[in-house]
Amino acid sequence: MRVSSAVMPSSQQVADYHRDGFVHLPGVVDTARLAELVAHLEDVVREVGHTDSAWHGGWRRQYVDSERFTLKTVNKLARRSAFWNTWLSSREMLDPIEALSGKPMRHADAMLLMKPPETGQAFPPHQDAAYYAANEAEYIIATLHLDATTTENGALRFLPGSHAHGLLDHNRKGKAHLPAIDIADLVEVPAQPGDLVCCSIYTVHGSLPNRSPAPRANVRIGYQPA
């Protein structure tokens, strides 16, 4: 693996992360590295295939054609690819994450999430702490964008400051979600390939469906204190 220097967040970006519970870090992964990562990811997908992981529940009824929602995932990327395993724990990734955290961090897990064209599901407002790491307030989720994201294909959206309230009480019918929070009130964060969008395990987030004619893919990466 070639060595790439880390792209560090500014002091303002670090402050934004602690205030809002999320931050957009453009251009953390350069074009050449992203091409390497995608090539190795494609090898994994060819070997193990995708898992159908669409969420169910009454929350879907607010969306037109929600009965057609689909979501494709591949979990445990570090176990499936030596290249990804090395890169996830490289200084290229750890340095910016540790700048946000202020302490040594280690990679915990990584998962590909792909919203297929036109039918890629929405995500209702929720906290990832409803699913894992509920007691790890310093857990950081870094989403590496493989595709550009827009309103049409379901860019990530966040509720500023929501991380300060800890784990909220979720409706757990279907998949855990927060029906009292309207996704329209969340701040949309469009991003480009190679960008990281980082958030706290407690930050409320969601996204609209992918209505575009192209897939929308990212890799969700978890980091916890070392």
TILUM-843832 format. One record per residue: residue in three letters; x, y, z of N, C-alpha, C, O in turn. Coordinates in steps of 0.1 Angstrom, whole numbers, plus 2048, in hexadecimal, padded with zeros to 3 digits. Layout:
N
ALAXYZXYZXYZXYZ ...
This chain:
226
MET8087F480080080080080980C80081280E808 ARG8068167F780E8227F780A82A8037FF829808 VAL81383380781183B81380B84980E81184F805 SER80084D8147FA85A8117FA86281E7F885C829 SER7FD86F81D7FC8778297EE87A82D7E587A824 ALA7EB87B83A7DD87D83E7D988B83C7E189583C VAL7CC88C8387C689A8377BF89D8447B6896848 MET7C48A784B7C08AA8597B58B48597B58BD851 PRO7AB8B28627A18BC8647A68C986A7B08C8872 SER7A08D48677A48E086C79F8E187B7978D987F SER7A48EB88279F8ED8907908F18907898ED899 GLN78C8F888577E8FB8847758EF88276B8ED887 GLN77A8E68797738D98777728D08837688CA886 VAL77D8D088B77D8C98987728CF8A176B8C88A8 ALA7728DC8A27688E38AA75A8E08A57518DE8AE ASP7588E089874B8DE8937468D089673B8CE89A TYR7508C689674C8B88997478B78A873D8B18AB HIS74E8BE8B174A8BD8BF73E8C58C27368C18CB ARG73B8CF8BB72F8D78BD7238D08B67188CF8BD ASP7248CC8AA7198C78A27178B88A370C8B38A1 GLY7228B18A67218A28A672489C898723890897 PHE7288A488E72B89F8817348AA87A7348B587E VAL73B8A58707448AE8687478A885B74889C85A HIS7478B085174B8AC84375A8AF84175E8BB842 LEU7618A583D7708A783B7728A382C774898828 PRO7738AE8237758AB8157838A681278C8AA818 GLY78389D80879089980279A89280B7A6893808 VAL79588B81579E88381D7A58788167B0875818 VAL79D87280D7A38668057A486B7F779B86F7F0 ASP7B186B7F27B38707E47AF8667DA7AB85B7DD THR7AF86B7CD7A98637C27B08557C17A984B7BF ALA7BD8557C27C48497C07C183F7CB7BF8337C8 ARG7C18437D77BE83A7E27B08357E17AD8297E4 LEU7A683E7DE79983A7DD79782F7D27908267D4 ALA79E8307C779E8267BC7A38197C279D80E7BE GLU7AE8197CA7B380D7D07A88067D97A67FA7D8 LEU7A280F7E17988097EA78C8037E37877F97E7 VAL78880A7D977C8057D17807F87CA7777EF7CA ALA78C7F77C57907EB7BE7907DF7C878B7D47C4 HIS7957E17D47957D67DE7877D37E37847C87E6 LEU77F7DE7E47717DC7E87697D37DD7617CB7E1 GLU76C7D67D17657CF7C67697C07C67617B77C4 ASP7767BD7CA77A7AF7CC7727A97D776E79D7D5 VAL7707B07E27687AA7ED75A7A77E975479C7EC VAL7547B07E17467AF7DD7457A37D373C79B7D4 ARG74F7A17CB74F7967C17507897C974A77F7C5 GLU7577897D475977D7DC74D7797E574976E7E5 VAL7487837EC73D7807F672F7857F27257817F8 GLY72F78E7E87227937E471D79E7EE7237A07F8 HIS7117A47EA70B7AD7F37017A67FC6FC79B7F9 THR6FE7AC8086F37A88106E77B180E6E97BD80E ASP6DB7AC80D6CF7B480C6CB7B881A6C87B0822 SER6CC7C581D6CB7CA82A6C17D582C6C27DE835 ALA6B67D68236AC7E18246A67E18326A27D6837 TRP6A37ED83769C7EE84468D7ED8416887F1836 HIS6867E884B6777E784A6717EF8556787F485E GLY6647F085565D7F785F65380285965480584E GLY64A80686264081085D64581D85963E824851 TRP65182185D65782E85965882F84A65983A845 ARG65982384365B82483464F82982D65082E821 ARG64382983363782D82C63783B82762F83F81E GLN63F84482D63F85282964685481B64585F816 TYR64C84A81665384B80A64C8447FE648839800 VAL64B84B7F36468447E764E8387E365A8397E3 ASP64882E7DF64F8217DA65781B7E56618147E1 SER65481E7F165D8187FC65D8097FD666803802 GLU6528037F76527F47F765D7EF7EE6607E37EE ARG6647F77E666F7F37DD67C7F67E36867F47DC PHE67D7FC7EF68A8007F56937F47F66907E87F9 THR6A07F77F26AB7ED7F36B77F37F96B97FF7F9 LEU6BF7EA7FF6CC7EF8046D67E38046D27D8808 LYS6E27E57FE6EC7DA7FD6F77DE8066FC7E9806 THR6FC7D480E7077D68177117CB81670E7C0812 VAL71D7CE81B7287C481D72E7C882B7337D382C ASN72E7BF8347337C28427417BD8447467B583C LYS7477C284E7547BD85375F7BD8487657B3844 LEU7607C984276A7CB8377787C883B7807C2833 ALA77C7CB84778A7C984B78D7BA84C7997B684A ARG7837B284E7857A384F78679D84178B79283F ARG7807A483777F79F82A78A7A382078B79E816 SER7917AE82479B7B481B7A77B88237A67C182C ALA7B27B38207BF7B78277C27C58247C77CD82D PHE7BF7CA8187C27D78147BA7E181D7BF7EB822 TRP7AD7DE81D7A47E78267A87E68347A87F183B ASN7AC7DB8397B07D98477BC7E284A7BC7E9855 THR7C67E28417D17EA8447CE7F98437D280184B TRP7C67FD8397C380B8377BB8118427BD81C846 LEU7B18098477A880E8517B081285E7AB81B866 SER7BB80C8607C480E86C7D08168697D9817871 SER7D181C85D7DC8248597DB83285F7D1836863 ARG7E783985F7E78468647DF84F85A7D985A85F GLU7DD84C84E7D58538447C785584A7C185F848 MET7C284B8507B484B8567B584F8657AD857869 LEU7BE84986C7BE84C87B7C185A87E7BB85F888 ASP7CA8618777CE86E87A7C287887A7C087F884 PRO7BA8788707AE8828707A487E87B79D886881 ILE7A287087D79886C88779D87089579587489D GLU7AA86E8977AF8718A47AF8808A77AE8858B2 ALA7B088889C7AF89789D7A189B8A27A08A48AA LEU79789489D78A8978A27888928B07818998B8 SER78D8868B378B8808C17938878CB78E8898D7 GLY7A088A8C87A988F8D27B08848D97B78878E3 LYS7AF8788D57B586D8DC7B88628D27B28618C7 PRO7C18588D67C384D8CD7B68458CA7AE8428D3 MET7B58418BD7A98398B97AD82D8B27B982B8AD ARG7A48238B17A68178A979A8148A178F8178A4 HIS79D80D89579280988D78A7FE89378F7F5899 ALA77C7FF8927747F589876D7ED88E76C7E088F ASP7677F38837607EB87975E7F486C76080086D ALA75B7EE8617587F585574E7ED84D74E7E184C MET7457F584673A7EE83F7367F6833735803833 LEU7357F08277317F681B7217F781B71A7ED81F LEU71C80381870E80581770B80A809711815805 MET7038048017008087F36F18097F16EA7FF7F3 LYS6ED8157EE6DF8187EA6DE8167DB6E381E7D3 PRO6D780B7D76D68097C86CE8147C16C781C7C8 PRO6D08157B46C981F7AD6BA81F7AF6B48147AE GLU6B482A7B16A582D7B169E8267BD69482B7C1 THR6A381B7C269C8147CD6A48147DA6A080E7E4 GLY6B081B7DA6B881B7E66B08217F26AB82D7F1 GLN6AF81A7FD6A681E8086AA82B80E6B683080E ALA6A08328146A383D81D6A783782B6A582B82E PHE6AE83F8336B183C8416A984684A6AC852848 PRO6A084185269984A85B6A38508656AD84A868 PRO6A085B86C6A98608766AB8568816A2850886 HIS6B88548856BB84A88F6CA84D8946D185688E GLN6CD84789E6DB8478A36E18398A16DB82F8A4 ASP6EE83989D6F482C89C6F68258A96F78198AA ALA6F682D8B46F78278C16EB81F8C56EC8178CF ALA6E08208BE6D58178C06D88098BB6D08008BF TYR6E38078B46E67FA8AE6F37F48B46F47E88B5 TYR6FD7FD8B87097F88BD7118038C470D80F8C2 ALA71A8008CC72380A8D371B8148DB71F81F8DC ALA71080F8E17078188E870E8208F470A82B8F7 ASN71781A8FA71E82090572B82690273382990B GLU72E8288F573B82D8F173983B8EB73983D8DF ALA7398458F47368528F07408588E673D8628DF GLU74D8538E67578588DE7598518D17628538C9 TYR7508478CE7508408C274D8498B67448518B6 ILE7568498AC7548528A075184989475783F891 ILE74784D88C74384788074885087474585B873 ALA75184A86C75685186075184B85475483F851 THR74985284C74384D84074C85183474C85D831 LEU75284882D75A84A82175084A81574A840813 HIS75085580E74785580274E8507F67598547F2 LEU7488467F074D8407E37478477D774C8477CC ASP73B84C7D97348547CF7308627D47308647E0 ALA72E86B7CB7298787CF71B8767D571386E7CF THR71787E7DF70A87D7E570288A7E37088957E4 THR6F58897E16ED8947DE6DF8927E56DD8877EB THR6D689C7E46C98997E96C288E7E16BB8867E7 GLU6C488D7D46BE8837CC6C28757D06BA86C7CF ASN6CF8737D36D38657D66D48627E56D98577E8 GLY6D086C7ED6D08697FC6DC86C8036E286380A ALA6E18798036EC87D80A6E987C8196DE87D81D LEU6F387A8216F28798306EC8868356EF891830 ARG6E48858406DE8918476E088F8566DF88485B PHE6E289A85D6E589986B6DD8A48736DA8AE86E LEU6DB8A18806D48AA8896DF8B08926E48AA89B PRO6E38BD88F6EE8C38976EB8C38A66E08C68AA GLY6F58BF8AD6F58BF8BC6EE8B48C26EE8B28CE SER6E88AB8BA6E089F8C06E98968C76E488E8D0 HIS6F68958C46FF88C8CB70088F8DA7048868E2 ALA6FD89C8DE6FF8A08EC6F48998F56F689A902 HIS6EA8938F06DF88E8F86E187F8FB6D8879901 GLY6EC8798F66ED86B8F86E48628F06DE8678E6 LEU6E28568F46D984D8ED6CB8508EF6C68508FB LEU6C38538E56B58568E66AC8498E56B183F8E1 ASP6A084A8E969683F8E969183D8DB68A8468D6 HIS6958328D469182F8C66848268C568281E8CE ASN67D8288BB67281F8B767A8138B16818158A7 ARG6788078B667F7FC8B16767F28A967A7E68A8 LYS66B7F78A46637EF89B6697F088D66A7FA887 GLY66D7E48876757E487B6837E687E68A7DD883 LYS6887F287C6967F688069580288968C80A887 ALA69E80389269E80E89C69E81C8956A781E88C HIS69582489869583289268E83B89C6888378A6 LEU68E8488986888538A167D85A89A67F864893 PRO67185589B66685A89366286889765B86F88F ALA66686D8A266287B8A666B88589F66889189F ILE67688189867F88A89167C88988267C87E87C ASP67A89587C67789686E68489786668D89F86A ILE68688E85C69388E85569589C84E6A089F84B ALA68A8A384B68B8B08456928BA84E6978C4849 ASP6938B785B6998C08656A88BD8666AF8C586D LEU6AD8B385F6BB8AF8606C38B78566BE8BA84B VAL6CF8BA8586D88C284F6DF8B88456E58AF849 GLU6DC8BB8396E28B282E6F18B582C6F58C182C VAL6F98AB82A7078AD82870B8A681B71089A81B PRO70A8AC80F70E8A680371E8A58037258AD809 ALA72289A7FD7318987FD7358927F072D88E7E8 GLN7438927EE74988D7E17518807E475487E7F0 PRO7548787DA75C86D7DC7698707E377087A7DF GLY76D8687ED77986B7F4777874801780875809 ASP76B87980276888180E76587881A75F86D818 LEU76887C82676387683275887F83875A88B839 VAL74D87983D74488084574387885274086D853 CYS74787F85D74987986A73E87D87473A889873 CYS73A87487C73087888673286F893739865893 SER72C87489E72C86D8AA7228618A97198618A2 ILE7258578B171C84B8B270E84F8B77048488B4 TYR70D85B8BD7008608C36F986A8B96EE86F8BC THR6FF86E8AF6FA8798A66EE87389E6EF869897 VAL6E287A89F6D78768976D98798886DE883885 HIS6D786F8806D98708716CF8688696C985F86F GLY6CF86A85D6C68638546C98678456D386E843 SER6C186283C6C386682E6B78638266AF85A82A LEU6B586A81B6A98678126AC85B8096B8857808 PRO6A28578016A584B7F86AE8507ED6B085C7EA ASN6B48467E66BB8487DA6B18477CE6AD83D7CA ARG6AE8537C96A58547BD6AC8557B06A68577A6 SER6B98557B16C18587A56C384B79D6C08407A2 PRO6C884C7906CA8407886D783978A6DA82F783 ALA6DF83D7956EC8377976EC8337A66E58387AF PRO6F58287A96F68247B76FD82F7BF7048387BA ARG6FB82F7CC7018387D67078307E17008297E8 ALA7158307E171C8277EB72582F7F472B8397F0 ASN72682A80073082F80A73482481372E819813 VAL73F82681A74381C82474382383274982D834 ARG73B81D83B73A82284974581B85174680F852 ILE74D82485775981F85F75882386D75582F870 GLY75A81A87775981D88576781E88B76F816888 TYR76982889377582A89B77182C8AA7688338AD GLN7798258B37778278C17848298C878E8268C3 PRO78482F8D47908318DB7998258DC79481A8DF ALA7A68278DA7AF81B8DA7B18168E97B880D8EB 
